[in-house]
Amino acid sequence: MSSIYYYHQIAFGRVSMAAKPSVFRADNPLPPDLSTDRSIYRRGGAGGSSSASRRRDLVFVVNPRGANGRTVKEWKKLLPYLRSRLGAHCNICESLTSGPSHAIDITREAIREGADAVVAVGGDGTLHEVVNGFFWDGKPVANPEGELMHSTALGLIPLGTGSDFARTFGWKNDPHEAVERLAKGLRSRVDVGVISGESGESRYFINVADIHLSAKAGYYASNYKRFGNLCYVLGSLQAFMGHHNEDLRIRINEGEWKVYSQVTALCIGNAKYFGGGMMITPNADPCSGNFEVVILQDFKWYDFILKLHRLYMGTHLSVKNVSSRSVHSIEVEDLSGHGSIYIQSDGEHLGFLPRKICILPSAIEMIC
């Protein structure tokens, strides 16, 4: 097939493939515990059928290479339970990604086809791509049928090397617990960050964006994924070699530009954790309408060794040369002019400064 989209209906043990995502329907009524007002299974249009007469489409986006192949192995083990818990009343659609950015395309197509939810199965990288799939050309992707009462929700089954976003909600890497969240179907609006640069292209994130040393460490950590969460330590060691703190020009909330000297790292948190469990922005709340920005200045390599436990505990805000504030936008420029200061979001390398980061309050409905 020429299309990049392959959806497999697995709810009843049979497989079907289509040139574009298929939308499956049935008339089975929903059981009482799946019919609450905030349920993922709620769907209705201006003249459409009621939620009790339509099967719901759940699209699961799986990265088969995630966690060195462990993600897809765990996913296959989960399928029998997923079928038994959800398959009788929902169309369970599976889509395996074939490479970078594929999850973005799958998500956009699923939303346009009217899916009730797109569920990221994997780590923060897969979640990052699925979140970006909710947007196109600076705007939210919409179902062209214009169903006023329906919006596609974001779901997460946290499997993989890193599931830092899940930590903010206290979720474990327990796929059965994640399926129960999907079954309950409770939705909450969450904020999303948008990053723009000189090219004009936007990139979205849901967890943490960071600049300079931590972003460089994340870039190198991607070379060590086979070592699990140890990849962050190895990436940090490599990033420290030849590292220099830099003066950055920063503007917060469209105010005056200020120079921050000897910046080691700058983190913009929509959620709390990054780097395999570091609570870098401990006051961040993805439902607050603001970021927490934490700036580390004039840190030496030994500072990280001595204070690493505080970064994991989230008690570093009282440490000397650490500052924090709540913002809704921040612009950051490299004063050196070398164009060599890294930026990443949700652990994905985005390039180099300058960048502007803004928050989009309540941008996506998420199954929580």
C-alpha positions in Angstrom: 0.0 0.0 0.0 1.1 3.5 -0.7 -0.3 5.0 2.5 1.6 5.3 5.7 -1.4 4.6 7.8 -2.2 1.1 8.9 -4.9 0.5 11.5 -5.6 -2.9 12.8 -9.0 -3.7 14.4 -8.0 -6.1 17.2 -11.0 -6.0 19.5 -12.4 -9.3 18.4 -9.2 -11.1 17.4 -9.4 -10.3 13.7 -7.3 -7.9 11.7 -8.3 -5.5 9.0 -6.1 -3.0 7.1 -7.1 0.1 5.1 -5.3 2.7 3.0 -6.4 5.3 5.6 -7.6 4.9 9.2 -10.9 3.0 9.3 -13.7 4.1 11.5 -15.6 1.2 12.8 -19.2 1.3 14.1 -21.6 -0.9 16.0 -24.8 -0.5 17.8 -24.0 -2.1 21.1 -25.2 0.0 24.1 -22.6 1.0 26.6 -22.6 -0.4 30.1 -23.4 2.0 33.0 -19.8 2.5 34.1 -18.9 3.8 30.7 -21.6 6.4 30.2 -20.7 9.2 32.5 -20.8 12.8 31.3 -17.0 13.1 31.2 -16.5 9.7 29.5 -14.2 9.2 26.6 -17.0 7.2 25.1 -19.3 10.2 25.0 -19.8 11.4 21.4 -22.6 13.2 19.7 -23.1 15.7 16.9 -25.6 18.3 15.9 -27.8 15.7 14.3 -25.8 12.6 15.1 -26.7 9.5 17.0 -26.6 9.3 20.8 -23.6 7.9 22.7 -25.6 4.8 23.6 -25.9 3.7 20.0 -22.4 4.0 18.6 -19.2 2.1 19.2 -16.3 4.3 20.0 -12.9 4.4 18.3 -9.8 4.3 20.4 -6.5 4.7 18.4 -3.4 3.3 20.1 -0.2 4.7 18.7 2.7 2.3 19.5 6.4 2.8 18.9 7.7 -0.7 18.2 11.3 0.4 18.8 10.6 2.1 22.1 12.8 1.0 25.0 14.8 -1.2 22.7 11.8 -3.2 21.7 10.4 -3.7 25.2 7.5 -1.4 24.5 6.0 -3.5 21.8 6.6 -6.7 23.8 4.7 -5.3 26.7 2.0 -4.0 24.4 1.4 -7.5 23.0 1.1 -8.9 26.5 -1.4 -6.2 27.3 -3.7 -6.8 24.4 -5.8 -9.7 25.9 -6.6 -7.6 28.9 -7.3 -4.6 26.7 -9.7 -6.7 24.6 -11.5 -8.0 27.7 -11.9 -4.6 29.4 -12.7 -2.4 26.4 -13.2 -4.5 23.3 -16.8 -5.4 23.8 -17.9 -1.8 23.5 -15.2 0.0 21.6 -13.2 -0.3 18.4 -9.6 -0.8 19.4 -7.4 0.4 16.6 -3.7 -0.2 16.7 -1.1 1.7 14.7 2.6 1.0 14.9 4.9 3.9 14.0 7.5 3.3 11.3 9.9 6.2 12.1 10.3 9.7 13.4 7.2 11.9 13.1 4.9 9.1 12.0 2.9 9.3 15.2 2.2 13.0 14.4 0.7 12.0 11.0 -1.3 9.1 12.6 -2.8 11.3 15.3 -3.9 14.0 12.8 -5.6 11.5 10.6 -7.3 9.8 13.6 -8.6 13.2 14.8 -9.9 14.0 11.3 -11.6 10.6 11.2 -13.4 11.4 14.4 -11.6 9.1 16.9 -12.8 9.4 20.5 -9.2 9.2 21.7 -5.6 8.8 20.6 -3.6 6.9 23.1 0.2 7.2 23.2 1.7 3.8 24.1 5.3 4.3 25.1 7.5 7.0 26.7 7.7 10.7 26.5 9.0 10.7 23.0 5.8 9.0 21.6 3.6 11.2 23.8 5.5 14.3 22.4 4.7 13.3 18.8 1.1 12.4 19.5 0.6 15.9 21.2 2.1 17.5 18.1 -0.4 15.6 16.0 -3.2 17.5 17.7 -2.0 20.7 15.9 -1.5 21.7 12.3 -0.2 25.0 10.9 -0.6 26.7 14.3 -4.1 25.5 14.9 -5.8 22.5 16.6 -6.7 19.7 14.2 -10.4 19.3 13.8 -12.9 16.7 12.6 -14.2 18.1 9.3 -17.6 16.8 10.1 -17.8 19.5 12.8 -19.3 17.4 15.6 -19.9 20.2 18.1 -20.2 17.9 21.1 -17.2 15.8 20.3 -13.5 16.3 20.7 -10.7 13.8 20.5 -9.0 13.1 23.8 -5.4 12.3 24.5 -4.6 9.1 26.4 -1.4 7.6 27.7 -0.2 4.1 28.5 3.2 4.9 29.9 5.7 2.3 28.7 9.3 2.9 27.7 12.6 4.4 28.8 11.1 7.5 30.3 7.6 8.4 31.4 8.3 11.6 33.2 5.0 13.2 32.3 3.1 10.4 33.9 4.9 11.0 37.2 3.3 14.4 37.6 -0.1 12.7 37.9 1.4 10.0 40.2 0.9 7.3 37.5 3.0 4.2 37.6 4.3 2.3 34.6 1.5 -0.1 35.1 -0.4 -0.7 31.8 -3.3 -2.3 33.6 -3.9 0.9 35.7 -3.7 2.9 32.4 -6.4 0.7 30.8 -8.6 1.3 33.9 -8.2 5.1 33.4 -9.3 4.6 29.8 -12.3 2.6 31.0 -13.4 5.2 33.5 -12.8 7.8 30.7 -12.6 10.9 33.0 -11.3 13.9 31.0 -9.5 17.0 32.2 -8.3 19.9 30.2 -4.5 20.3 30.2 -2.2 23.0 29.0 0.3 22.7 26.1 3.4 24.7 25.4 4.3 26.0 22.0 7.8 26.8 20.9 8.5 29.0 17.9 11.8 30.1 16.3 13.2 32.2 13.5 11.9 29.8 10.9 8.3 30.4 12.0 7.6 26.7 12.5 6.0 25.7 15.8 6.6 22.7 18.0 4.4 21.7 20.9 5.2 20.1 24.2 3.3 18.8 27.2 6.0 18.1 29.8 9.2 20.2 30.1 11.3 22.2 27.6 14.8 23.0 28.6 17.8 24.9 27.3 21.6 24.6 27.4 23.3 21.9 29.6 20.2 19.8 30.3 19.1 19.9 26.6 22.6 19.0 25.5 22.6 16.1 28.0 19.2 14.9 26.6 20.6 15.1 23.1 23.6 12.8 24.0 21.3 10.6 26.1 19.5 9.5 23.0 22.7 7.6 22.0 22.5 5.5 25.2 18.8 4.5 25.3 19.8 0.8 25.4 21.0 1.4 29.0 17.5 2.4 30.2 17.3 5.4 32.6 21.1 5.2 33.0 21.2 6.9 29.5 20.5 10.3 31.3 23.5 9.9 33.5 25.7 9.0 30.6 24.3 11.8 28.5 25.0 14.3 31.3 28.6 13.1 31.6 29.2 13.6 27.9 27.5 17.0 28.0 29.7 18.2 30.8 32.8 17.7 28.7 33.7 21.1 27.1 30.6 22.7 28.7 30.6 26.5 29.4 28.0 28.5 31.2 26.6 31.2 29.0 25.0 34.6 29.3 21.4 34.6 28.0 19.1 37.4 27.0 15.6 36.7 28.4 12.2 38.3 28.2 9.4 37.1 30.4 5.7 37.8 29.7 6.4 40.3 27.0 8.2 42.5 29.4 11.7 44.0 29.3 14.7 42.1 28.1 17.2 41.2 30.8 20.6 39.5 30.7 21.0 36.4 32.9 24.7 35.7 33.5 26.4 32.4 33.5 23.3 30.3 32.9 23.9 26.6 33.2 20.4 25.4 32.4 16.9 26.9 32.0 13.9 24.7 32.3 10.3 25.6 31.4 7.9 23.2 33.1 4.4 22.5 32.1 4.7 19.4 34.3 7.2 18.6 37.1 9.6 15.9 36.0 12.3 15.3 33.4 15.5 13.4 32.9 14.3 10.1 34.3 12.7 11.3 37.5 14.2 14.7 38.3 11.6 17.0 39.8 13.1 20.0 38.1 10.0 22.3 38.1 8.3 21.1 41.4 5.6 23.8 41.3 4.5 23.2 37.7 0.9 22.1 37.1 -0.3 21.2 33.6 -3.8 22.6 34.5 -2.7 26.0 35.8 -2.4 28.1 32.7 1.2 28.9 33.5 4.7 27.4 33.2 7.2 27.2 36.0 10.6 28.5 34.9 13.6 27.4 36.8 17.0 28.9 36.0 20.3 27.4 37.3 23.3 29.8 37.1 27.0 29.4 37.6 26.8 25.7 38.4 30.0 23.7 38.3 30.2 19.9 37.6 30.6 19.2 41.3 27.5 21.2 42.1 25.4 18.6 40.3 27.1 15.7 42.1 26.6 17.4 45.5 23.0 18.5 44.8 21.7 15.8 42.5 19.5 14.3 45.3 17.9 17.7 45.6 17.1 17.8 41.9 15.3 14.4 42.2 13.5 15.5 45.4 12.4 18.8 44.0 14.1 20.7 46.9 16.6 22.6 44.9 14.7 25.9 44.6 16.3 27.1 47.9 19.8 26.4 46.6 22.1 29.3 45.8 22.0 30.4 42.2 18.6 28.7 41.5 15.6 30.9 40.7 12.0 30.1 39.9 8.9 32.0 38.7 5.6 31.4 37.1 5.2 32.7 33.5 3.0 32.4 30.5 5.6 33.3 27.9 9.4 33.5 27.7 11.8 34.4 25.0 15.5 33.3 25.1 18.4 34.5 23.0 22.0 33.5 22.9 24.3 36.5 23.5 27.4 34.7 22.2 26.1 34.6 18.7 27.5 31.1 18.1 24.1 29.5 17.7 25.3 26.5 19.7 23.0 26.5 22.7 20.7 23.5 22.7 17.0 23.4 23.2 14.8 20.3 23.7 11.2 19.6 24.7 9.8 16.4 26.2 13.3 15.0 25.7 13.3 15.6 21.9 16.1 17.8 20.4 14.7 20.9 18.6 17.8 22.7 17.6 19.3 25.9 19.0 18.4 29.3 20.3 16.7 31.8 19.8 13.3 30.5 20.8 10.0 31.9 22.1 7.9 29.6 24.4 4.2 30.3 25.2 1.5 28.4 27.0 -1.8 27.4 25.4 -4.1 27.0 28.4 -6.6 24.1 28.4 -5.5 23.2 24.9 -6.2 19.4 25.0 -8.6 17.1 26.8 -6.7 14.3 28.5 -8.0 11.1 30.0 -6.9 11.3 33.6 
